């Protein structure tokens, strides 16, 4: 009997409910995890990360006949498994799914090489499905890479419900005592837009990103570069509201931050259009949409800060999360493509 694997880069415990959802549908599956997302701030850290991206799927590739389905929770583990398969022209023996697939174009020679590499990973018969949380993104990438639209699974991402744990976390010592709005994350964030918008807002904003560097900040904006992993949750749990400013509207990003904030009953401002606005939330119901027009966004944010809004937004955000966006529910949806 061949073993089905989830290829992950996180602690096994983080995927227990996702695995339970798959098993509920009658598919036995196990987690093989090699943590690769430890750090990005130093060249050696990046070297270790990229090495794991290639070596972990190579180990699985060598023993591929022992496995049935391979589900890439870390998308590069699944994609690079297909790259090795393509490189050595082996017989296809596995069903492979890459979850939460994202491709962000790079510039210059690096971009040319990266595009070539990604095409080797996805334009083949070894990769069966790519999961994306956006219909628009599936259409765009399908056309751009000449891939059948049938290879895309379009369904929402999911996170665990840890409200009981996170809600007890104390406010970080660096946090403004008077309260703060929070923008957090490294991928596809437009922090320049947010800072320009916030310059005339009389309220504290904390931006947390280990990749965004800037020194010329107004007094009411704090930028923190050394918070990652579990250290982010006290910041999310204790913020007064959350802002997710998306840069490229077609790229899927910000899902985990959004869903974690929803699970904690936070009022969330999301730039629209974006894949988050398309797939997860509804304006004025469980989130508040803001445009990329800085003056218009400033008025919306300032109105909320000055007058407040009913807590119904946060309450309905959590209700939506419980109904649709848990990892257990995601596991059940993905299982239908493994059968």
KOLMI-150526 format. One line per field, with one value per residue: z, y, x of N, C-alpha, C in turn. Coordinates in nm, 3 decimals, padded with zeros to 5 digits. Example, Ala and Ser with C-alpha at 12.3 -4.5 7.8 and 13.67 -1.06 7.14 Angstrom:
nzz: (00.780	00.708)
nyy: (-00.569	-00.225)
nxx: (01.319	01.285)
cazz: (00.780	00.714)
cayy: (-00.450	-00.106)
caxx: (01.230	01.367)
czz: (00.780	00.787)
cyy: (-00.330	00.003)
cxx: (01.320	01.290)
This chain:
nzz: (00.000	-00.100	00.048	00.127	00.122	00.293	00.210	00.398	00.558	00.819	01.173	01.255	01.412	01.337	01.120	01.189	01.201	00.933	00.820	00.951	00.824	00.562	00.613	00.709	00.477	00.395	00.316	00.387	00.515	00.564	00.734	00.615	00.719	00.670	00.801	00.648	00.644	00.818	00.829	00.654	00.647	00.625	00.396	00.423	00.553	00.356	00.168	00.299	00.312	00.036	-00.034	00.109	-00.021	-00.260	-00.190	-00.014	-00.169	-00.349	-00.198	-00.156	-00.420	-00.493	-00.358	-00.474	-00.569	-00.350	-00.269	-00.295	-00.331	-00.333	-00.151	-00.164	00.089	00.145	-00.132	-00.301	-00.245	-00.367	-00.633	-00.705	-00.678	-00.906	-01.090	-01.064	-01.156	-01.418	-01.511	-01.507	-01.661	-01.574	-01.524	-01.461	-01.140	-00.926	-00.782	-00.778	-00.593	-00.564	-00.307	-00.233	-00.439	-00.573	-00.797	-00.846	-01.054	-01.133	-01.177	-01.443	-01.525	-01.333	-01.319	-01.571	-01.554	-01.336	-01.434	-01.642	-01.486	-01.329	-01.527	-01.603	-01.374	-01.363	-01.616	-01.714	-01.710	-01.463	-01.250	-01.111	-01.003	-00.915	-00.637	-00.590	-00.432	-00.583	-00.850	-01.055	-01.054	-01.127	-01.390	-01.510	-01.473	-01.601	-01.872	-01.909	-01.878	-02.046	-01.957	-01.893	-01.776	-01.621	-01.448	-01.219	-00.884	-00.736	-00.443	-00.105	00.133	00.455	00.814	01.149	01.431	01.681	01.879	02.158	02.263	02.153	02.232	02.494	02.502	02.600	02.548	02.336	02.457	02.301	02.179	02.110	02.386	02.383	02.208	01.880	01.520	01.296	01.044	00.879	00.748	00.470	00.201	-00.109	-00.020	-00.005	00.137	00.107	-00.007	00.209	00.411	00.301	00.300	00.572	00.689	00.760	00.949	01.273	01.465	01.600	01.405	01.342	01.155	01.054	00.917	00.779	00.556	00.447	00.438	00.575	00.671	00.699	00.862	00.981	01.316	01.418	01.315	01.341	01.247	01.239	01.214	01.307	01.385	01.370	01.288	01.572	01.726	01.612	01.682	01.939	01.865	01.667	01.814	02.000	01.863	01.765	01.527	01.196	00.899	00.560	00.306	-00.025	-00.294	-00.575	-00.740	-00.849	-00.746	-00.518	-00.182	00.168	00.290	00.525	00.732	00.714	00.772	01.027	01.170	01.129	01.272	01.524	01.563	01.467	01.336	01.001	00.749	00.405	00.100	-00.207	-00.556	-00.483	-00.429	-00.181	-00.123	-00.324	-00.266	00.010	00.188	00.246	00.163	00.420	00.558	00.673	00.667	00.581	00.288	00.127	-00.111	-00.346	-00.366	-00.200	-00.052	-00.034	00.102	00.339	00.448	00.502	00.689	00.893	00.968	01.085	01.301	01.442	01.500	01.541	01.475	01.463	01.641	01.491	01.250	01.315	01.462	01.268	01.096	01.235	01.251	00.979	00.931	01.093	00.965	00.703	00.666	00.814	00.874	00.876	00.719	00.477	00.433	00.381	00.140	-00.030	-00.032	-00.211	-00.454	-00.437	-00.449)
nyy: (-00.119	00.210	00.506	00.816	01.154	01.468	01.737	01.945	02.258	02.327	02.292	01.973	01.971	02.195	02.121	01.936	01.952	01.998	01.759	01.588	01.666	01.571	01.297	01.243	01.223	00.973	00.921	00.814	00.982	01.125	01.340	01.485	01.677	01.936	02.199	02.503	02.772	02.942	03.182	03.490	03.700	03.697	03.614	03.346	03.225	03.233	03.068	02.819	02.785	02.772	02.547	02.346	02.359	02.230	01.987	01.848	01.766	01.611	01.390	01.269	01.219	01.024	00.804	00.775	00.572	00.456	00.609	00.749	00.985	01.318	01.604	01.933	02.130	02.319	02.487	02.477	02.237	02.049	02.147	02.141	01.873	01.787	01.914	01.768	01.523	01.585	01.657	01.416	01.258	01.051	00.777	00.860	00.825	00.929	01.124	01.469	01.765	02.111	02.332	02.648	02.805	03.040	03.274	03.510	03.748	03.818	04.061	04.148	03.946	03.748	03.724	03.613	03.361	03.258	03.247	03.059	02.837	02.800	02.735	02.489	02.352	02.355	02.322	02.047	01.691	01.585	01.740	01.756	01.922	02.268	02.459	02.753	03.052	03.216	03.301	03.479	03.489	03.226	03.224	03.419	03.315	03.071	03.147	03.292	03.105	02.908	02.686	02.429	02.529	02.350	02.239	02.381	02.420	02.602	02.738	02.841	02.929	02.799	02.832	02.735	02.750	02.937	03.107	03.097	03.060	03.270	03.501	03.537	03.632	03.862	04.217	04.322	04.459	04.662	04.776	05.055	05.227	05.353	05.217	05.065	05.042	04.769	04.650	04.376	04.145	04.011	03.953	04.081	04.334	04.672	04.891	05.144	05.293	05.273	05.414	05.672	05.727	05.724	05.933	06.168	06.088	06.075	05.864	05.563	05.352	05.032	04.865	04.552	04.377	04.172	04.232	04.481	04.789	05.104	05.437	05.702	05.785	05.898	06.019	05.876	05.623	05.302	05.088	04.752	04.504	04.257	04.054	03.743	03.424	03.261	03.488	03.688	03.671	03.785	04.056	04.068	03.980	04.186	04.422	04.710	04.732	04.587	04.627	04.544	04.606	04.549	04.497	04.396	04.326	04.085	03.877	03.609	03.656	03.727	03.577	03.412	03.597	03.754	03.560	03.478	03.716	03.743	03.520	03.611	03.803	04.060	04.394	04.449	04.612	04.601	04.632	04.693	04.643	04.300	03.968	03.884	04.038	03.940	03.664	03.609	03.801	04.037	04.361	04.590	04.400	04.171	04.281	04.585	04.758	04.934	05.170	05.217	05.480	05.736	05.960	05.906	05.662	05.746	05.908	05.715	05.550	05.739	05.816	05.583	05.565	05.804	05.792	05.528	05.200	04.976	04.671	04.464	04.402	04.268	04.054	03.921	03.859	03.661	03.468	03.403	03.297	03.062	02.913	02.875	02.886	02.731	02.509	02.245	02.240	02.313	02.092	01.891	01.987	01.974	01.701	01.591	01.613	01.438	01.189)
nxx: (00.085	00.075	00.207	00.053	00.159	00.194	00.386	00.562	00.667	00.657	00.582	00.454	00.222	00.078	-00.068	-00.254	-00.540	-00.597	-00.507	-00.684	-00.921	-00.879	-00.853	-01.106	-01.250	-01.183	-00.920	-00.605	-00.331	-00.006	00.228	00.521	00.771	01.001	01.152	01.190	01.166	01.302	01.464	01.548	01.711	01.989	02.256	02.349	02.135	01.939	02.065	02.059	01.783	01.705	01.852	01.720	01.474	01.537	01.667	01.499	01.260	01.407	01.490	01.243	01.177	01.365	01.264	01.017	00.844	00.740	00.534	00.202	-00.007	00.116	00.117	00.185	00.220	00.410	00.470	00.695	00.820	00.656	00.656	00.928	00.979	00.843	01.004	01.247	01.149	01.084	01.336	01.478	01.321	01.140	00.905	00.569	00.442	00.310	00.045	00.036	-00.002	00.022	-00.011	-00.168	-00.054	00.174	00.309	00.547	00.661	01.003	01.268	01.503	01.795	01.774	01.499	01.440	01.564	01.424	01.160	01.194	01.265	01.030	00.846	00.947	00.882	00.599	00.483	00.424	00.355	00.370	00.286	-00.023	-00.228	-00.269	-00.327	-00.505	-00.619	-00.797	-01.004	-00.950	-00.671	-00.609	-00.706	-00.538	-00.274	-00.298	-00.328	-00.091	00.117	00.036	-00.112	-00.350	-00.666	-00.797	-00.616	-00.613	-00.705	-00.943	-00.998	-01.061	-00.801	-00.692	-00.679	-00.585	-00.808	-00.716	-00.802	-00.854	-00.602	-00.442	-00.579	-00.513	-00.260	-00.009	00.026	00.291	00.603	00.713	00.499	00.279	00.144	-00.102	-00.260	-00.294	-00.293	-00.238	-00.020	00.100	00.340	00.533	00.503	00.408	00.310	00.200	00.352	00.457	00.248	00.069	00.203	00.216	-00.056	-00.107	00.029	-00.107	-00.284	-00.406	-00.305	-00.161	00.043	00.164	00.401	00.501	00.755	01.003	01.141	01.090	01.241	01.292	01.364	01.276	01.032	00.712	00.631	00.419	00.429	00.557	00.814	00.898	01.141	01.221	01.045	00.896	00.743	00.598	00.612	00.468	00.202	00.120	00.121	-00.079	-00.301	-00.337	-00.375	-00.573	-00.708	-00.675	-00.478	-00.447	-00.255	-00.248	-00.022	00.023	-00.260	-00.342	-00.198	-00.193	-00.193	-00.136	-00.329	-00.307	-00.259	-00.492	-00.696	-00.622	-00.661	-00.936	-01.026	-00.977	-01.163	-01.120	-01.153	-01.100	-00.920	-00.904	-00.732	-00.892	-00.934	-00.840	-00.709	-00.788	-01.014	-01.172	-01.211	-01.252	-01.378	-01.647	-01.738	-01.815	-01.949	-01.800	-01.555	-01.372	-01.343	-01.080	-00.965	-00.689	-00.653	-00.514	-00.616	-00.888	-00.882	-00.766	-00.967	-01.165	-01.036	-00.976	-01.230	-01.322	-01.144	-01.202	-01.479	-01.543	-01.676	-01.953	-01.907	-01.989	-01.866	-01.623	-01.732	-01.887	-01.681	-01.541	-01.742	-01.776	-01.523	-01.525	-01.720	-01.623	-01.339	-01.157	-00.876	-00.949	-01.182	-01.064	-00.900	-01.092	-01.195	-00.972	-00.929	-01.110	-00.989	-00.786	-00.888)
cazz: (00.000	-00.109	00.149	00.081	00.204	00.285	00.218	00.472	00.614	00.950	01.271	01.221	01.487	01.268	01.011	01.239	01.162	00.788	00.798	00.995	00.720	00.452	00.660	00.720	00.346	00.368	00.259	00.489	00.471	00.670	00.713	00.614	00.731	00.685	00.817	00.559	00.646	00.943	00.822	00.521	00.662	00.596	00.277	00.457	00.583	00.227	00.108	00.367	00.272	-00.101	-00.035	00.155	-00.128	-00.363	-00.138	00.045	-00.272	-00.410	-00.114	-00.186	-00.558	-00.497	-00.307	-00.523	-00.592	-00.223	-00.235	-00.386	-00.350	-00.268	-00.137	-00.123	00.172	00.095	-00.275	-00.371	-00.229	-00.473	-00.764	-00.735	-00.703	-01.048	-01.164	-01.069	-01.241	-01.555	-01.545	-01.529	-01.752	-01.514	-01.542	-01.359	-01.047	-00.815	-00.801	-00.708	-00.580	-00.498	-00.240	-00.218	-00.540	-00.604	-00.880	-00.853	-01.155	-01.089	-01.280	-01.491	-01.558	-01.230	-01.358	-01.687	-01.503	-01.249	-01.520	-01.707	-01.385	-01.292	-01.637	-01.591	-01.260	-01.375	-01.751	-01.734	-01.672	-01.327	-01.159	-01.144	-00.968	-00.836	-00.560	-00.577	-00.371	-00.664	-00.987	-01.146	-01.063	-01.205	-01.532	-01.555	-01.479	-01.704	-02.002	-01.914	-01.891	-02.140	-01.883	-01.891	-01.660	-01.542	-01.352	-01.104	-00.779	-00.681	-00.318	-00.001	00.224	00.587	00.929	01.271	01.523	01.806	01.952	02.303	02.298	02.115	02.304	02.627	02.487	02.648	02.449	02.333	02.524	02.203	02.124	02.166	02.499	02.356	02.109	01.748	01.404	01.258	00.910	00.899	00.638	00.377	00.061	-00.190	00.057	-00.053	00.257	00.067	-00.017	00.341	00.484	00.246	00.347	00.718	00.736	00.816	01.040	01.412	01.532	01.589	01.311	01.351	01.037	01.085	00.796	00.786	00.427	00.413	00.509	00.552	00.792	00.706	00.901	01.076	01.455	01.454	01.247	01.389	01.159	01.311	01.116	01.369	01.440	01.277	01.355	01.679	01.788	01.549	01.731	02.039	01.794	01.603	01.917	02.078	01.782	01.767	01.399	01.104	00.762	00.468	00.180	-00.127	-00.402	-00.702	-00.710	-00.905	-00.675	-00.395	-00.066	00.283	00.336	00.663	00.820	00.711	00.840	01.170	01.223	01.130	01.382	01.649	01.566	01.441	01.222	00.905	00.628	00.296	-00.026	-00.313	-00.575	-00.440	-00.419	-00.050	-00.138	-00.418	-00.222	00.152	00.268	00.179	00.213	00.510	00.628	00.760	00.647	00.520	00.172	00.097	-00.244	-00.347	-00.365	-00.065	00.018	-00.006	00.207	00.462	00.503	00.555	00.811	00.995	01.015	01.178	01.421	01.515	01.542	01.569	01.402	01.541	01.643	01.407	01.146	01.371	01.499	01.145	01.041	01.302	01.210	00.844	00.945	01.146	00.868	00.572	00.645	00.902	00.801	00.863	00.600	00.362	00.413	00.317	00.000	-00.106	-00.040	-00.328	-00.570	-00.416	-00.470)
cayy: (00.000	00.330	00.607	00.952	01.247	01.613	01.789	02.070	02.326	02.378	02.186	01.881	02.004	02.300	02.063	01.825	01.965	01.980	01.614	01.529	01.690	01.477	01.161	01.231	01.184	00.835	00.913	00.812	01.067	01.155	01.464	01.486	01.820	01.987	02.343	02.576	02.915	02.997	03.320	03.542	03.826	03.681	03.531	03.205	03.177	03.209	02.951	02.701	02.772	02.723	02.410	02.258	02.355	02.134	01.858	01.776	01.691	01.511	01.270	01.207	01.174	00.899	00.697	00.810	00.455	00.418	00.705	00.768	01.128	01.412	01.733	02.031	02.244	02.410	02.468	02.446	02.095	01.979	02.194	02.096	01.729	01.776	01.954	01.652	01.422	01.633	01.656	01.279	01.192	00.925	00.743	00.922	00.728	01.000	01.239	01.579	01.889	02.222	02.415	02.792	02.837	03.181	03.305	03.654	03.774	03.890	04.149	04.125	03.810	03.661	03.699	03.523	03.228	03.213	03.211	02.932	02.732	02.777	02.664	02.350	02.293	02.347	02.284	01.907	01.598	01.534	01.821	01.735	02.037	02.381	02.523	02.899	03.108	03.326	03.266	03.570	03.448	03.102	03.261	03.492	03.228	02.971	03.208	03.337	02.990	02.812	02.565	02.405	02.583	02.235	02.201	02.470	02.407	02.735	02.730	02.925	02.877	02.777	02.834	02.679	02.843	02.944	03.228	03.079	03.076	03.402	03.610	03.552	03.682	03.999	04.315	04.333	04.577	04.767	04.828	05.183	05.206	05.409	05.135	05.074	04.964	04.679	04.594	04.277	04.052	04.049	03.921	04.158	04.442	04.806	04.972	05.284	05.351	05.284	05.521	05.800	05.742	05.737	06.049	06.271	06.024	06.092	05.734	05.484	05.240	04.945	04.781	04.445	04.308	04.151	04.266	04.622	04.875	05.247	05.512	05.833	05.757	05.991	05.977	05.786	05.495	05.222	04.977	04.648	04.408	04.135	03.973	03.640	03.303	03.276	03.621	03.781	03.658	03.888	04.182	04.057	03.965	04.308	04.542	04.758	04.686	04.538	04.678	04.461	04.680	04.459	04.567	04.340	04.279	03.952	03.776	03.560	03.679	03.784	03.489	03.367	03.713	03.788	03.460	03.483	03.832	03.709	03.427	03.687	03.899	04.193	04.473	04.441	04.694	04.531	04.706	04.629	04.498	04.209	03.832	03.873	04.094	03.855	03.527	03.584	03.894	04.122	04.498	04.635	04.286	04.111	04.359	04.716	04.773	05.066	05.176	05.261	05.626	05.765	06.053	05.835	05.564	05.822	05.950	05.597	05.510	05.842	05.809	05.470	05.600	05.911	05.760	05.387	05.132	04.866	04.554	04.360	04.364	04.165	03.937	03.850	03.805	03.533	03.374	03.358	03.212	02.931	02.841	02.850	02.901	02.653	02.414	02.121	02.256	02.312	01.952	01.818	02.031	01.922	01.556	01.551	01.608	01.328	01.062)
caxx: (00.000	00.158	00.178	00.028	00.235	00.191	00.522	00.540	00.784	00.615	00.564	00.345	00.101	00.005	-00.148	-00.336	-00.681	-00.599	-00.497	-00.812	-01.020	-00.853	-00.884	-01.252	-01.298	-01.144	-00.785	-00.501	-00.221	00.090	00.301	00.668	00.800	01.137	01.133	01.282	01.133	01.354	01.512	01.579	01.783	02.130	02.280	02.359	02.000	01.875	02.130	02.004	01.643	01.699	01.904	01.613	01.373	01.578	01.709	01.385	01.187	01.494	01.481	01.114	01.186	01.442	01.177	00.884	00.759	00.678	00.430	00.089	-00.031	00.207	00.050	00.285	00.181	00.514	00.451	00.820	00.850	00.582	00.699	01.064	00.964	00.808	01.124	01.336	01.085	01.100	01.478	01.525	01.226	01.095	00.764	00.484	00.384	00.248	-00.043	00.103	-00.077	00.091	-00.112	-00.147	00.047	00.196	00.424	00.570	00.764	01.122	01.323	01.638	01.838	01.716	01.360	01.440	01.597	01.314	01.047	01.230	01.258	00.891	00.782	00.991	00.812	00.453	00.438	00.458	00.248	00.394	00.206	-00.164	-00.311	-00.219	-00.434	-00.495	-00.741	-00.850	-01.043	-00.880	-00.531	-00.606	-00.723	-00.419	-00.157	-00.325	-00.298	00.048	00.207	-00.019	-00.151	-00.494	-00.737	-00.843	-00.514	-00.621	-00.807	-00.970	-01.072	-01.000	-00.700	-00.748	-00.588	-00.644	-00.874	-00.639	-00.842	-00.841	-00.461	-00.390	-00.646	-00.452	-00.124	00.009	00.072	00.437	00.657	00.740	00.375	00.233	00.054	-00.234	-00.330	-00.230	-00.335	-00.129	-00.002	00.205	00.364	00.639	00.473	00.314	00.249	00.230	00.370	00.479	00.114	00.010	00.271	00.169	-00.193	-00.112	00.105	-00.195	-00.380	-00.364	-00.319	-00.040	00.046	00.281	00.425	00.596	00.803	01.147	01.201	01.066	01.335	01.272	01.401	01.209	00.894	00.649	00.638	00.309	00.446	00.670	00.850	00.972	01.193	01.274	00.937	00.851	00.695	00.499	00.623	00.375	00.066	00.085	00.094	-00.211	-00.404	-00.355	-00.399	-00.711	-00.761	-00.573	-00.481	-00.369	-00.242	-00.195	00.045	-00.022	-00.396	-00.369	-00.119	-00.255	-00.105	-00.204	-00.438	-00.289	-00.278	-00.635	-00.777	-00.589	-00.731	-01.079	-01.051	-00.966	-01.273	-01.067	-01.197	-00.990	-00.927	-00.837	-00.737	-00.971	-00.940	-00.734	-00.763	-00.852	-01.148	-01.246	-01.239	-01.272	-01.456	-01.745	-01.727	-01.919	-02.011	-01.699	-01.431	-01.394	-01.255	-01.026	-00.906	-00.550	-00.655	-00.469	-00.705	-01.013	-00.853	-00.741	-01.096	-01.232	-00.965	-00.992	-01.368	-01.329	-01.067	-01.271	-01.615	-01.561	-01.783	-02.010	-01.820	-02.048	-01.770	-01.537	-01.812	-01.921	-01.557	-01.515	-01.848	-01.740	-01.405	-01.561	-01.802	-01.562	-01.195	-01.071	-00.792	-01.026	-01.267	-00.975	-00.861	-01.202	-01.206	-00.857	-00.940	-01.188	-00.898	-00.692	-00.957)
czz: (00.000	-00.007	00.082	00.177	00.183	00.305	00.276	00.519	00.748	01.047	01.238	01.289	01.419	01.162	01.059	01.193	01.010	00.753	00.839	00.890	00.601	00.492	00.676	00.588	00.303	00.308	00.373	00.436	00.589	00.633	00.718	00.610	00.749	00.688	00.738	00.567	00.770	00.935	00.682	00.527	00.626	00.473	00.309	00.488	00.454	00.157	00.168	00.321	00.130	-00.113	00.006	00.049	-00.232	-00.308	-00.078	-00.060	-00.344	-00.331	-00.141	-00.326	-00.568	-00.452	-00.359	-00.540	-00.464	-00.190	-00.341	-00.417	-00.271	-00.269	-00.084	-00.043	00.152	-00.056	-00.346	-00.352	-00.338	-00.611	-00.800	-00.745	-00.852	-01.137	-01.176	-01.162	-01.388	-01.600	-01.582	-01.616	-01.700	-01.544	-01.428	-01.271	-00.931	-00.863	-00.716	-00.711	-00.508	-00.438	-00.232	-00.314	-00.568	-00.692	-00.890	-00.946	-01.096	-01.208	-01.324	-01.525	-01.460	-01.266	-01.475	-01.642	-01.420	-01.330	-01.590	-01.608	-01.348	-01.403	-01.637	-01.479	-01.287	-01.512	-01.782	-01.689	-01.530	-01.224	-01.200	-01.118	-00.895	-00.766	-00.552	-00.516	-00.448	-00.805	-01.088	-01.164	-01.144	-01.354	-01.587	-01.573	-01.586	-01.843	-02.015	-01.938	-01.987	-02.077	-01.885	-01.763	-01.568	-01.436	-01.224	-01.012	-00.721	-00.557	-00.211	00.076	00.359	00.695	01.048	01.355	01.657	01.890	02.102	02.349	02.274	02.195	02.443	02.621	02.530	02.535	02.453	02.396	02.429	02.153	02.187	02.276	02.469	02.261	01.971	01.644	01.359	01.111	00.918	00.777	00.542	00.232	00.000	-00.110	-00.001	00.067	00.223	00.056	00.122	00.421	00.432	00.293	00.494	00.771	00.804	00.908	01.182	01.489	01.510	01.490	01.332	01.224	01.076	00.956	00.807	00.655	00.389	00.500	00.472	00.682	00.808	00.737	00.993	01.217	01.492	01.384	01.298	01.294	01.236	01.213	01.176	01.437	01.335	01.357	01.460	01.743	01.727	01.618	01.845	01.975	01.731	01.709	01.988	01.995	01.790	01.635	01.305	00.967	00.676	00.333	00.073	-00.244	-00.538	-00.679	-00.758	-00.832	-00.545	-00.279	00.046	00.344	00.485	00.762	00.829	00.794	00.990	01.237	01.230	01.247	01.517	01.657	01.545	01.327	01.127	00.786	00.520	00.170	-00.131	-00.440	-00.521	-00.434	-00.284	-00.058	-00.227	-00.350	-00.077	00.222	00.181	00.244	00.301	00.587	00.726	00.741	00.589	00.407	00.162	-00.039	-00.233	-00.367	-00.221	00.013	00.056	00.107	00.342	00.528	00.567	00.687	00.924	01.053	01.116	01.310	01.506	01.577	01.584	01.484	01.490	01.532	01.559	01.300	01.196	01.407	01.375	01.076	01.104	01.262	01.072	00.849	00.990	01.044	00.745	00.571	00.747	00.818	00.784	00.738	00.473	00.330	00.343	00.170	-00.085	-00.127	-00.167	-00.452	-00.555	-00.450	-00.613)
cyy: (00.125	00.434	00.743	01.050	01.391	01.661	01.930	02.130	02.390	02.261	02.103	01.919	02.110	02.244	01.952	01.834	01.951	01.832	01.544	01.548	01.596	01.335	01.138	01.184	01.046	00.818	00.918	00.889	01.104	01.281	01.439	01.631	01.844	02.139	02.419	02.726	02.985	03.141	03.359	03.662	03.817	03.591	03.382	03.145	03.146	03.087	02.822	02.677	02.714	02.581	02.310	02.248	02.248	01.995	01.779	01.702	01.588	01.381	01.194	01.148	01.039	00.780	00.709	00.691	00.405	00.502	00.709	00.915	01.210	01.549	01.834	02.144	02.356	02.389	02.426	02.301	02.014	02.017	02.141	01.944	01.706	01.817	01.838	01.544	01.457	01.623	01.516	01.195	01.055	00.901	00.804	00.815	00.795	01.102	01.352	01.705	01.992	02.316	02.560	02.842	02.987	03.194	03.457	03.679	03.855	03.967	04.103	03.980	03.709	03.625	03.603	03.379	03.172	03.171	03.078	02.817	02.699	02.704	02.517	02.278	02.266	02.300	02.142	01.820	01.546	01.612	01.811	01.858	02.143	02.445	02.673	02.951	03.226	03.278	03.351	03.526	03.319	03.133	03.327	03.398	03.120	03.024	03.240	03.220	02.884	02.680	02.551	02.460	02.471	02.192	02.285	02.431	02.546	02.719	02.806	02.851	02.853	02.787	02.774	02.789	02.839	03.064	03.213	03.099	03.219	03.515	03.632	03.609	03.829	04.089	04.324	04.463	04.692	04.835	04.962	05.160	05.251	05.322	05.157	04.995	04.883	04.643	04.501	04.187	04.103	04.041	04.015	04.266	04.577	04.901	05.118	05.357	05.373	05.398	05.658	05.829	05.781	05.864	06.154	06.213	06.029	05.962	05.656	05.368	05.163	04.861	04.678	04.370	04.292	04.184	04.414	04.710	05.021	05.322	05.642	05.815	05.866	05.934	05.875	05.650	05.426	05.105	04.880	04.540	04.273	04.050	03.871	03.520	03.333	03.415	03.721	03.783	03.753	04.023	04.180	04.056	04.096	04.434	04.583	04.730	04.656	04.603	04.587	04.532	04.594	04.540	04.522	04.273	04.138	03.841	03.739	03.576	03.741	03.697	03.455	03.480	03.750	03.690	03.455	03.600	03.808	03.618	03.498	03.801	04.043	04.262	04.485	04.531	04.624	04.617	04.624	04.711	04.426	04.070	03.811	03.924	04.005	03.727	03.514	03.673	03.980	04.260	04.536	04.524	04.226	04.174	04.495	04.731	04.918	05.060	05.215	05.413	05.670	05.857	05.984	05.734	05.633	05.863	05.831	05.554	05.610	05.842	05.695	05.504	05.704	05.866	05.615	05.329	05.019	04.746	04.440	04.312	04.251	04.039	03.853	03.793	03.670	03.428	03.317	03.263	03.072	02.848	02.796	02.829	02.832	02.558	02.279	02.127	02.253	02.169	01.871	01.858	01.973	01.772	01.511	01.542	01.497	01.194	01.015)
cxx: (00.089	00.111	00.156	00.095	00.192	00.335	00.514	00.672	00.749	00.605	00.441	00.214	00.016	-00.091	-00.242	-00.481	-00.697	-00.594	-00.626	-00.920	-01.003	-00.891	-01.033	-01.313	-01.247	-01.006	-00.684	-00.380	-00.135	00.168	00.452	00.710	00.950	01.126	01.238	01.263	01.185	01.397	01.551	01.672	01.930	02.148	02.286	02.222	01.926	01.934	02.073	01.861	01.631	01.751	01.797	01.502	01.407	01.606	01.593	01.303	01.274	01.492	01.352	01.117	01.257	01.356	01.034	00.790	00.693	00.555	00.320	00.070	00.070	00.140	00.150	00.225	00.282	00.516	00.581	00.862	00.779	00.634	00.837	01.069	00.933	00.925	01.221	01.280	01.102	01.245	01.527	01.429	01.180	00.948	00.683	00.420	00.311	00.146	00.012	00.016	00.009	-00.014	-00.067	-00.038	00.051	00.320	00.434	00.687	00.880	01.180	01.463	01.665	01.781	01.573	01.349	01.465	01.482	01.193	01.073	01.214	01.113	00.816	00.822	00.915	00.665	00.404	00.483	00.342	00.264	00.312	00.060	-00.249	-00.229	-00.338	-00.407	-00.626	-00.797	-00.881	-00.967	-00.735	-00.517	-00.617	-00.596	-00.301	-00.174	-00.289	-00.150	00.144	00.154	-00.056	-00.302	-00.555	-00.784	-00.741	-00.521	-00.736	-00.826	-01.058	-00.996	-00.892	-00.767	-00.642	-00.661	-00.708	-00.802	-00.678	-00.823	-00.697	-00.415	-00.452	-00.590	-00.310	-00.115	00.059	00.224	00.485	00.685	00.614	00.337	00.129	-00.088	-00.318	-00.269	-00.308	-00.214	-00.136	00.118	00.217	00.470	00.595	00.370	00.241	00.292	00.241	00.400	00.345	00.054	00.073	00.227	00.027	-00.196	-00.047	00.018	-00.302	-00.325	-00.390	-00.191	-00.057	00.176	00.287	00.531	00.630	00.953	01.217	01.186	01.156	01.307	01.299	01.324	01.061	00.840	00.650	00.531	00.317	00.572	00.691	00.938	01.013	01.232	01.167	00.894	00.802	00.590	00.503	00.527	00.238	00.029	00.053	-00.045	-00.322	-00.435	-00.372	-00.546	-00.782	-00.645	-00.591	-00.394	-00.364	-00.174	-00.138	-00.005	-00.156	-00.424	-00.295	-00.187	-00.157	-00.187	-00.311	-00.426	-00.312	-00.427	-00.716	-00.748	-00.661	-00.881	-01.112	-01.048	-01.068	-01.226	-01.143	-01.079	-01.020	-00.843	-00.844	-00.812	-00.956	-00.818	-00.795	-00.831	-00.997	-01.234	-01.296	-01.287	-01.375	-01.546	-01.744	-01.845	-01.988	-01.911	-01.561	-01.470	-01.294	-01.208	-00.959	-00.759	-00.540	-00.627	-00.564	-00.835	-00.994	-00.834	-00.873	-01.169	-01.169	-00.984	-01.133	-01.384	-01.261	-01.142	-01.402	-01.636	-01.674	-01.834	-01.917	-01.875	-01.952	-01.681	-01.612	-01.846	-01.796	-01.526	-01.619	-01.817	-01.622	-01.443	-01.637	-01.724	-01.411	-01.106	-00.985	-00.861	-01.113	-01.182	-00.931	-00.968	-01.216	-01.093	-00.870	-01.015	-01.102	-00.795	-00.756	-00.939)
